[in-house]
Amino acid sequence: MTGKLLVIILVFCAALAAGGMYYLQIYGFYYDVEPSAGRDVVLVTADGEVPEPIAYSNFRAIDADSSPIRYRACFETDLTPDALARDHVPVDEAMPLQTPGWFDCFDAEALGEKLASGEARAFLSQKNIHYGVDRVVAVTQDGRGYAWHILNDCGEKAYDGTVVGEECPPRPGTE
């Protein structure tokens, strides 16, 4: 009887731990980002490193302090990808990252297909928004916009343990 009770306690603890980890990964660390007019959706201009705001509406975003790449945003704009491509820095091969299912305006798989087919285009929003992390904005032909964070070259090197090198800025707090 003691063995059965011990197994029941172990299974209960394992289920409780699994449920807790699931909740923390899917819901626990995320928070809604408060809209900040003129600063939520910006794109780096082709002639410099200065991001400029673009016109948008219906902005929704989530973020988490537990990881610099958990940021996701959705918005609408009257601008087309072709119009944005004339004056802003494009980002090639910027595949969107998955998002929790409850943040239903951001479908990473569908957006990835639109980027691959040319129905959407991605642009650099902010370089090194966190160390080694860039913000990317994609706009579709129908005026839907999306934003997320990706690791840049310095971030990929820093997080996989490779020597970063002189081309990357120093990490904050190591100077």
N, C-alpha and C positions, 0 to 999 in steps of 0.2 A: 504494500500500500504506500510506503514511503517513496518508492521509486516512481509510482504513478503521480504522486503529488509533486515531486521534484520536476518531472517532465512537464506537467501542467504549468507550473510556475515558470519554467524556462521558456516554454512556448508563448505564454502570456507576455513575458518580458520582451521576447524577440518581436512579437507582433506590436507591442507598444513602442519599441524603439524604431521599428520600420515605419509605423504610422507617423511618429514624430519627425523622422528624417524626411519622409514624403512631404509632410506639411511645411517644414522649414524650407525645402527646396522649391516647392511650387507656390507657396503663399507667404511664408513667414518673414522673409527678408525684404520683400518688395514693398515699395510705397509709391503713391501717386506723385508725380512731379507737378508742382503748381506752375501754370502758364506764366510766362514772363514776356510780355509783348516786345517784339523786336529782338529778342535774344534766344528764342526757342529754336527758330529755323534760320540758320545763317549758312552761307556758302563762301568758300575762299575764291576770290576773284583770280582770273587768269594772269593778271599783271602783278600780283603780289601775294603776300601771305595774310592779308587782312580779310577776315570774314565780314560779309555784308548781309544784312537781313533781307529776306525775300517775303513777299506777301503770302499769307496763309490764313486759314480759319480751321475751326473744329479740331484744335490741337488736343491730343491725349498722349500722356507719356507715363512710363513707369521706370523705376531705377532701384538699385539696391546698393548699400554700402559694403556688402560682402564681396563684391567683385566689380572691377572697373568695366567689364563688358556686358553687364546686365541691362544697360539702358536700351529702351525701345520706345519709339514714338510714332504716332500716326497723325496726319493732318491732310488738309485739302488746299489746293492752290489753283489759281487761274493760269499759271505759267506752264509752258510745255517743256519737255526735255530738250527739244531742239533749241528753244529760246535760251534756256539755261546753259546749254553747251557752248554757246558763242562767247560767254563771258566768265565761265567758271571752270574750275579744275575738275576734270573727270577722274573717276576711280575705276580702274579695270579690275575685274575678278573680285568684286566686293560681294561675297555671298552673305546674305542675312543669316543671323543666328536664330535658332528656335526660341520661342517665347512661351510662357505658360498659357495653357489653353483658355484660361479665363480672360486673358487680354486679347479679345477676339478681333480687334481691328488690324492686327499684325499677323499675317499668314506668311511665314518665312518660305515655305515651299512654293506657294503661288508666286510670291515676289521673286524668288530665285528663277522661276521659269520665265517670268516677264523680263528679267534682266538678261537672261540667256537669249531670248528671242528678239531683243531690241525694243520691246514694247515699253520698257522702263530703262532709265539711265541713272547711274550713281555718280555722285559728286562729293568732293571733300568738303566737309562742313567745318571741322576744327582739327588741327594737327596737335597731337600730344595734349588732348583734353585731360588725360591722366598720363603718367609716364608710360610711354610705349603704346598708347592707345589713341586712335583717331576716331572721330565721329564722321559717319558717312550718311548722306541723305540721298534717297532715290525718289524719283518722280516718274509716274506712269503717264501714258498718253491721255488718260481720262482725268488727270488732275489729282490723283491720290498721291500722297507723299508719305515716306517712311524714313525713320532715322534709327541708327543703331551704332554700336561701337565695334571696332575691329582692332586687332593687334597690328601695329606697324612693324617694320623690320627690326627696330630697336626692341620693341616689346616681345617679339617672337624670340629674339636672342636672349633677352633678359629672363624670360620665363622658362626657357628650355635649358638654361644653364650654360649656353655658349658664351664665349668671351664677347662682350658687347662691342668694344673697339672705340676708336676715336671719333667716328662719324656720328655717334649717338651722344646726346647731351648727358651730363652726369645725373644719376638718380637723385631725387630729392632726399636730403638728409645725409648724403655721403660726401658732401663737399667739405 
